[in-house]
Amino acid sequence: MTNAAALPVLYSFRRCPYAMRARMALAQAGQVVQLREVALRAKPQALLDVSPAATVPVLVLPDRVLTQSLDIMVWAWQDNDRGDDPAHGHDPEGWLARSNTPDNHALVAANDGAFKRALDRYKYAERFPERPQASHRDDALAALIAPLEQRLLQQPFLGDAHPCLTDLALLPFVRQFAAVLPAWWASAPFPATQAWLQGWLASPLFAQAMVPYTPWVPGDPAAVYPR
Ligand SMILES: N[C@@H](CCC(=O)N[C@@H](CS)C(=O)NCC(=O)O)C(=O)O
């Protein structure tokens, strides 16, 4: 039986897109952690102690602390410590390997950079009154959605015939983009990206990553993720 208190600690926030992609990677790779749901307005001291920047997600391992969602995703599939299958670690299906292409690295950089910046402005357009909302949306389309559509017209996933880390890295952000003006998105000319997003939102992996946890309070018993 697993001793839950000995599992790595994941500080997480359900609605944070960075935390979502980390949770999906952990679950897909078969990693089990103890999840500490964080209220961003009242961050626990234990989180500040391990990560002064105190963003989520943070994964606390026995020998190091990972404070970037992409590092947590890579660790999820790369970790060979448990030795389930020494030849393949936690990635017998190649989710990490398939993501390691220049095109996929460029998509993640665009997502985390120009797209995220435009997405925030599109989402909170009233805070950026110097430009109309649609111009921020155009920036977001140019940064990520248009190149993503080109890829997905040729292949169902960013790992080609199968999904990979890159699909999961982009998904929570594309979801946010679609949700800003759902009616606009539904009639926008991006059929491949719309189908890709729909497929992921209906997937068991996404459902597993979105199971709610009550905010962690020191002294609580370990809350195992995935459930
Ligand atoms: N580069 C970081 C970004 C993480 C991030 O910015 N997370 C947000 C929540 S979505 C956060 O924790 N913000 C700090 C705060 O709101 O106080 C990563 O990839 O993990």
The ligand as a MOL file (V3000), in Angstrom:
LIG
                    3D

  0  0  0     0  0            999 V3000
M  V30 BEGIN CTAB
M  V30 COUNTS 20 19 0 0 0
M  V30 BEGIN ATOM
M  V30 1 N 5.8440 29.8190 -15.7900 0
M  V30 2 C 4.9870 29.3060 -14.7480 0
M  V30 3 C 3.7360 30.1580 -14.6480 0
M  V30 4 C 2.7970 29.7330 -13.5700 0
M  V30 5 C 1.7820 30.8300 -13.2320 0
M  V30 6 O 1.9560 31.9930 -13.6330 0
M  V30 7 N 0.7340 30.4740 -12.4900 0
M  V30 8 C -0.2000 31.4750 -12.0160 0
M  V30 9 C -1.6070 30.9460 -11.8510 0
M  V30 10 S -2.3660 30.5210 -13.3780 0
M  V30 11 C 0.2320 31.9330 -10.6450 0
M  V30 12 O 0.5820 31.1300 -9.8150 0
M  V30 13 N 0.2500 33.2500 -10.4070 0
M  V30 14 C 0.6680 33.7820 -9.1520 0
M  V30 15 C -0.3970 34.5260 -8.4500 0
M  V30 16 O -1.4990 34.6700 -9.0160 0
M  V30 17 O -0.1560 34.9720 -7.3300 0
M  V30 18 C 4.6740 27.8330 -15.0500 0
M  V30 19 O 4.7350 27.4330 -16.2220 0
M  V30 20 O 4.4090 27.0730 -14.1120 0
M  V30 END ATOM
M  V30 BEGIN BOND
M  V30 1 1 1 2
M  V30 2 1 2 3
M  V30 3 1 2 18
M  V30 4 1 3 4
M  V30 5 1 4 5
M  V30 6 2 5 6
M  V30 7 1 5 7
M  V30 8 1 7 8
M  V30 9 1 8 9
M  V30 10 1 8 11
M  V30 11 1 9 10
M  V30 12 2 11 12
M  V30 13 1 11 13
M  V30 14 1 13 14
M  V30 15 1 14 15
M  V30 16 2 15 16
M  V30 17 1 15 17
M  V30 18 2 18 19
M  V30 19 1 18 20
M  V30 END BOND
M  V30 END CTAB
M  END
